[in-house]
Amino acid sequence: MTARFDAIGLIVSDMAASVTFYRRLGFAFPEGCEEQPHAEAALPGGIRLLLDTEDSVRSFTPGWQPPAGGGRHSLALLCDTPAEVDASYAELTGAGCKGEREPWDAPWGQRYAVVNDPDGHGVDLFAPLAAAQ
C-alpha cells in the first residue's frame, strides 16, 4: 500500500469568513457550507482544500486549542501574470483581509505578495516575472 497526497486541511474559527475568503481566490466551495462544521473544495489535480471549525476539531480531540504564535505554513497560489498578483492582493486587502507583504519583485524571479486568511494562515500569491514580457 502506498499513501498518496489527497488534501490540505485548515482549522478555522469562522467558517463563513473563511469560505468567503477562499471563494475570492477562486475556490469552489458548495453553497450552504458556510453554516457547516466541515467544508471541502476540489482543486485541480484531484486535491481538496478542507476547512474544519475549531469546535469540529474539539468534537474528536477534546481540549484542542489553537497554537500560539505565528503560523508555520502557507498556501502558495500561482497567478497567471504579475498583474494578477497585484490585482488579487488589492481586491483581498480592499475587502478587509490583512496584507502581510505587499506585492514585490522577488530576487528569485517572481512577483510575490502575501495575505492572511481570517485565521492568519498565510496565502502567498505569485507569478513568474517573465510572464510580464
Buried (B, 14 or more C-beta within 10 A) or exposed (E): EEEEEEEEEBBBEBBBBBBBBBEBBEBEBEEEBBEBBEBBBBBEEEEEBBBBBBEBBEEEEEEBEEEEEEEEEBBEBEBEBBBBBBBBBBEBBEEEBEBBBEBEEEEEEBBBBBBBBBBEBBBBBBBBBEBEE
